[in-house]
Amino acid sequence: MATYGDAPSNSGESANRAQIMYSEIDVRGLRVMLSDMPDGIPATVGDNVSIVIESDDLEDLQAIYAKFEADSKIYMPLEATFWSKGYAMIADKFGVQWHFSYAEFLNVSS
């Protein structure tokens, strides 16, 4: 992780030096990179992006969802729908929108 404050002073980066310029998390071997928006670029906190976690293992998806559930606003709990054996929508404690989706979609046309 690096903040805008870590950048050289002549780089012209964000005036809010505490904001995150670069961070990354490892999601099962997949590198996901994240950053705060620099000053002057508008962003709506939380609902300007949705993160989708998809798994082809329903028990695994349930375990991941359970880690989020306690501190989150639940819009739709993880449950079977007409298109999937498992789907959920939440906003975590920071207001970020998350979707959890079982990868095998049901045939809804029949």
Secondary structure, 3 states (H helix, E strand, C coil): CEEHHHCCCCCCCCCCCCCEEEEEEEECCEEEEECCCCCCCCCCCCCCCEEEEEECCHHHHHHHHHHHHCCCEEEEEEECCCCECCEEEEECCCCCEEEEEECCECCCCC
